[in-house]
Amino acid sequence: MSGAETEELYLSLDETISRARTSSVDAAVALDELKTSYWEYRSYRAELLPEVNFSATVPAYHRQYSPYMNESGSYSFVRNNYLQMNGEVSLSQNIWLTGGKIALNTSLDFFRQLEGDKYNRFMSIPVALTLTQPVFGVNGIKWDRRIEPVRYTEAKAAYLSASEDVAIKAIAYYFQLLMADENMTIASQNLENARKLYEVAKEKREMGRISGNDLLQMELNLLNAESELTDCESSRKSCMFQLRTLLDLGENTNIIPLTPSALPAADISYEDALQKALERNKLAASIRRRQLEADYEVAKAKGNLRQISLFAQIGYTGTDRRFGGAYSSLKDNQVVEIGFEIPILDWGRRRGKVKVAESNRKVMESRLRQERADFSQNLFILVERYRNQMRQLEISRRADEIAARRYAANVETFMIGKISTLDLNDSRVSKDEARREYINELYLFWNYYYQIRSLTLWDFSAGSGIDADFERDIRNR
């Protein structure tokens, strides 16, 4: 923005990762997904607790004709004009061991006839105990107690992995900007050297010590250096915008990335990484959840082969024209119902569903074995790349130092006319490529390290697991 003051912000890699974890859109999406899973888990937990309900109709007014059957069997219509109100308070509890539900109820009904023989009527149920119980059907509550905690564990692991994935994205953007900075530094140095060398070449040409072709080559190098610097400036702006957007920084912020010097002291073995991954990665919880869900589908299909349900209610009831009288002279109130549904002829439909559910479970088990094998293979390759990268990084660092010293020596040698422009250009290109290669190898090292962290949810440098205060994050962010 024109006229706005630019703020320079020096950022280390660790600071960039920390900002990305809290400020990026990806981090916000991961947190929202965790919140969804958290409230789903809370809802499941609430189903295991007692529930108190109050329901009422205050009032219900009716003024209508209703059919009435006479003693002869014929029908006539009777006009009704009445007011009705009722209320009920219930305390219910799901029984996870059996899958049934028990409830304690109290209710009161009021009826007032508004035409003809006007009267009031009260009916009370001071207390009633109700049991609803499926006998052979699947116990959904029991299965939820097995599945839902695993699902929430999977969600928490997914949140931690997503946070590490945000770090991986931040690392990529950070090193892209760092590479753009290095390219600009290289281009600026090359332009400065090209100008100096061109001036020296003009003097040498005047003294007849170099050919006209060499002078033209030096001028062409100068033009190429100016063009390269312009391209590097454009590329840096693009990388800057990308990283600023990720970190939610203002347009006037000029980020200056610092080349990481310290590396995590972590010697990672495949066996150790695999053990940590199988204990902590979301894949482990996902495999367990999907196995349970497949078993649940089989249990539901088998439970639907026959259905028997029990309903029982015991309590007291009273009725009177007066409110107080409805709670005196109470009488027993019992209801017992047993209903069942047993298929006599369904052409094998229910048993077919059982076979389908069992087949789906076998397919799921095969897929899960394949997923675990692929996961182990990918982790093995990643760990091997990380271990090799430590050596590659040291090689590229030494190559960068040697190429820089070689180019500096060749510049001095060119000044006294001992080497040609072609040799000088070759050393310059080698120096630039060595520096770029070092930055790229540095990026690959950090990328591999954080990919392993994302899969294992383990900080190998600190020797501890990657965890979070989920309750705090959900409340405060």
N, C-alpha and C positions, 0 to 999 in steps of 0.2 A: 504494500500500500504506500503510495507516494505521500511524503510529508510525515509519515509515522516513524518514530524512533525504533531502531532495531535493537533487540535485546539478545546478547550473546549468551548461550547456555552451554557450558562444558558438561558433557555427560560421559560417565564411564559405562561400561557394559552392564555392570550390576545395577546401577541407577536406572538405566533404560529398562531393564527387565522388571524392576520393582514398579516403575511407573506404569508399564504396560499391564501388569497384573491388576492394578487398581483403576486405571483410567480408560483402558481401551474398550471398544464396543464388544469385542470378542469376550473379554472378561465379564462384561455385564450380561451377555447372553448366557454364559456358563453359570453365572450366579442365579439368573432367572430360572434356568432349568433345574438347578438345585432347589430353589424355593418351591417349585412345582412338586418335585419329588418329596420335599420335606412336608408340605401340607397334605399330600396324599398319604404319607406315612402317619401323620398326626390323625387324619380322618380314620385310618384303619385302627389306630390305637384307641380312638374314642369309641369305636364300635364294641370294644371289649369292656367298656365301663358302663355302669348303670346310667340309664337315661330317664329323666323326669319330663313328662309332657302334660300340658294342660290344653284341653280342647273344649270348645263351647259353641253353641248356637244361641245367640241372644239378639233378637228373637227370630222365630220362624212364623210368619203369618200366612194363613191359608183361608181363602174364600172361594170355594169351588164346588162343583158337583162330583160326586163319587158314585160308582155303580154299587148296588146293593141287591143281593139275591133274596127273594121272598121265599116263604115256606113252600110255595108251589113250584119253585124252581125257576120262576121267571125273574127278570131283572127290572129294577127301577133305579132311578137316580135320586140321591139324597143330597141336599145342600149342606155343606159344612162351612162353618165360619169359626175358626179357633186360632188360638195363639199358643205357641209351643216354644219352650226354652229348655236347654240341657247343658250340662257341664260335666267334665270328667278329668280327674287327675290320675295319672298312672306312673308307676315306677317299674321299669322293665330292665331286664338283664339278659344278654345273650349267653348261652351256656356253650362255651367253646369245646368242652369235652364231648358233648353229644350232638351239638349243632342245633339244639332247640332254643326256646325262648320262654322265660318265665316273667310274669308281670303281676304287680299288685295294683288293683284299681279301686277307686271310689268314685261314684257318680250320683247325679241328681237330675231328675226330669220333672218338668212342670208343664201342665196342660190346662188351658182355660177355654171352655166353650163359651162363645160370644153371642149365640142366638138360641132361641128355644129355652130348654131347661139349662140355664146357665149354671156352671159349676167350675170349681178348681180341682185339680188332682195333682198330687205329688207322688213320685216313685223314687225311692232311694236304694242304692246298693252301697251301704257303708263300707264294706270291704269284700273284695273278691280276688281270689288267687287263680291265675290262668296259666296253663302250660300248653305250649305248642311244640310238638316234637315229631320230626320225620324219623321213621323207623329204619328203613333200608336205604334211603337216599344218601347222597354224598354229603359229608360234613364240610360245607364251604368255609365255615369259620376256622375249623382246624387247619384246613389247607392254607387259608390266609395267614395264620400264625407261622406257617413254615415258609411261605413265599414272600410276604411283604417285608420282613426284616432283611432278607437277602436282596430284594429289589432296592431297598434304601441304601444298603451297603454298596451295591453297584452304582447307585447315583452319586454317592459321596466319592467313590473312586473315580468316576467319570469327571466329577468336578475338579479333582486334583489333577487328573490327566489333562483336562482342558486348560487349567492354569499353566501347566508345563508347555502345552502347545502354544499358548499365548507367548510364553518366553521364547520358544523356537521361532515364532514369527517375528518377535522383536529383534532377536539375534540376526535374522536374515536382513531385515530393514536396516539395522544398525551397521552391519558390515557392508551393505550396499552403499550407504552414505560414506562410510569410512573408505571404501574403495574409490568412490567418486572424489573424496578429498585427496586421496593419494594420487589419483590421476591428475587432478588439478595442480597439485604440488609438482608432480613430474612434468606436466605440460608447462608450468610456469618456469621451472628450472631449465627445461629444454629450450624454451623461448629465449630466456636470458642468455644461455650459453650460445644459442644460434646467433643472436645479435653480436655477441662478443667475437665469436669465430668468424662471422661474416666481415666484421670490421678488420680483423686480423688478416683475413683472406684478401681483402681489397689492398691492404698495404703490401702483402706478399706479391700480389699480382703486379703492382706498380714496380716492385723490385725485380720482377721476372722470375720469382722463385716457385710460382705455381702456374698452371695452365689456366686459360680462360674457361675451359670446361669445369675445372675444380671450383672456380669462382661462381659459375652459374649453379653448380651443385650446392654450394653453401647458401646462395640466395634462395634456392628452392627449399632447402632445409628450413630457412627462416620462415618462408611462407607456410610451409606445412606445420611448423610449430605454432604459428598464430591461429591456423585453422583448428588444430587439435585442441588448443586452449579454449576456443569458443565452444566446441562440442562438449568439452569437459564441464564447462560452466553450465550449459543447458542440462546435462545429465545430473549434475549435482543438485540443481533446483528441483528436478523431478524426484530424486531420492529424498531430498529434504522434505518436500511436501508429503511424501508417503509416510515418513517416520513421524512428522508432526501430527498427521491425522491419527495415526495409531496411538500416540501419547496424549492426544487431545490438547495440543499446544496451539497458541495463537500464531497467526500468519507472520507476525513481526519477530518471531523467535528464530534466531540463527543458531542451529544446533551444531556444536563442534564435538564430534566423537573422539574419544581418547583411545589410542591403540592399547588393547589389553596386554599387560606385561606379566601379571601373575596368572598361573594356571592352577586348576584344582589338582591337588595331590591325590589322585584316585587310580589305583591299580585294580581294574575291574576284570574279573574272570567270568566266563560264560556260566559256569555252574552256580556261582553266587548270584549272578544277575537273574538266572532262570528261577532260582529258589525264591528270591524277593518278588519277582513278577507273579509267580503262581500264588503267592500269599497275598499280594496287595493290589495287583492290577484288576481293573474292572472286568476283564475277560473271565477271571476265576469266578466272580460272583455271577456274571452273565451265564456261564455254563451251568452253574448250580441252579439258577433261577429257571432257565429253560428246561432243564431236566425235571424240576418239580412241576412246572406248568404242563409238560407232556404227561407226567404221571397223573396230574389232576384231571386232564381231559379223559384219560382212560378210566379213572375212578368215576367221573360223571357219567360216562357212557354206560358203565356197568350198573351204576345206581339207577339209571333210567329203565333198566330191564323190568323192574317192578317198583311200585311206589306205594308206601303205606304211611299214613300220617295220623298222629294222635292229637286230639284237642280235648282238654279237660279244664273245667272251671268249677271251683267251689267257693261259696260265700253266703252272704245273707242279703235279703231284699225286704223292703217294706213299702206299703202304699197307703195313702190316706188323703182326705181332702185338706188336711192341715199340714203345714211344714213339719211341726214337731211330731205329729202322729206318724209321719213317714219313717221316722227313726225309732219308733216303738213297735212292739209286737212283731219283731222281725221273724222272717221265715227262712228256712234253708233254701239255697239256690245252687243247684248242681247241674252241670252239663258235661257229658262225656260223649265224644264223637271219635270214631275210628273209621277213617276212609282209606280205601285202597284202590289201586289201578294195576291190574295184571293183564298183559296182552294175551289174548287167546289165539288170534291170527293176525299177524302184522307182516307176513311174508318175509320174515328175517330182517326187517328194517332196523330194529334196535340192536340185534346182534351184529348186523353189518356195521353199524356205527361204532360198536366196540372194536371190531377188526380194523376199521379205518383209524381209530384213535391209537391202537397198538402199532399199526404200520407207521403212522406219523411219528410215534415215539422212536421207533427204530431208525427212521430217516433222520430224526433230530440227533440221535446218538451218534450216527455216522458223521453228520455235519460237524458236531462238536469235536469229535476226534480229529477231523481234518483241520478245523480252526486251531485247535491246540498245536497240532503238528506244524502248521504254517506259522503260528506265533513263535514257536520255539526256533524254527529255522530263521525267521526274520531277525529274532533277537541274537542268534548266534552270528549271523552276518554282520549285524550292527556292532556287536562287541569286538569282532575281529577288525572291522574298519577303524573303530576307535583306537584299539591297541596299535594298529599299524600307523594310524595318523599321528601318534605321539612321535614316532621316528621320522615320519615325513615332515612334520613341523620343524624338527631340529635341523633336518637337511635343508629345508627351504630358508631357514633363518641364516644358516652359514652361507648359503648361495647368495642371499641378498647382501650380506656384508662383503663377500668377495667381489661380486659384480660392481658394487658401489666403489670399492677401492680401485678396481681395474679401470673403471671409466674415468675416475679422477686422475689416475696416472696417465691415461691415454690423452686426456685434455692437455696436460702439461707437455707430453711428448709431441703433440700436434703443434703446440705453440712454438717449439723449436725446430719444427719441420722434419721430425723423424718418422712420422707415419702419415698415411694418406687419409682423405676424408672418408673413404669406404671403411677403413679399419675403425675410425672414430665413430662412425654411424653404427657399426656392428656392436661396439662396446656399449654405446648408448642404449640401443634396443635391448641388449642383454641385461643391462642394469634395470631398465624399466620393467621388463618381463619378470625379472627375479623379484622385484619389489611387489608386483601384483600377485605373483605366485605365493609369496609369503603371506600376504593378506588373505588370499583365498584359502590357503592351508590352515590359517588361524581360524577362519570362519568354519571350515569343515570340522575342526577339532571341537569347537563349542557346540556346533550343531549335533554332532554325534553324541556328545556328552549329555546334552539335554534331551535328546531322543531316548537315550537309555533311562534317564530320570523319569521321563514320561511313561515309559513302559513298566518300570519297576516301582515307581513312586518311592524311590530311595535316594537319599543324598549320600553318595559314596564318599564325598570329600569330608562331610561331617560324621559319617558313620551312623546316621539315624534316618528314620522314616520321614517321608514328606507328609505332614498332617496339617490340619487347619481347625480353627475353632468355628465349626459350622454354625452353631447357634448364634455366635457373635456376628458372623458374616451375614447371616440371614436377617438379623435384627437391625444391624447398623449400616448396611450397604444397600 
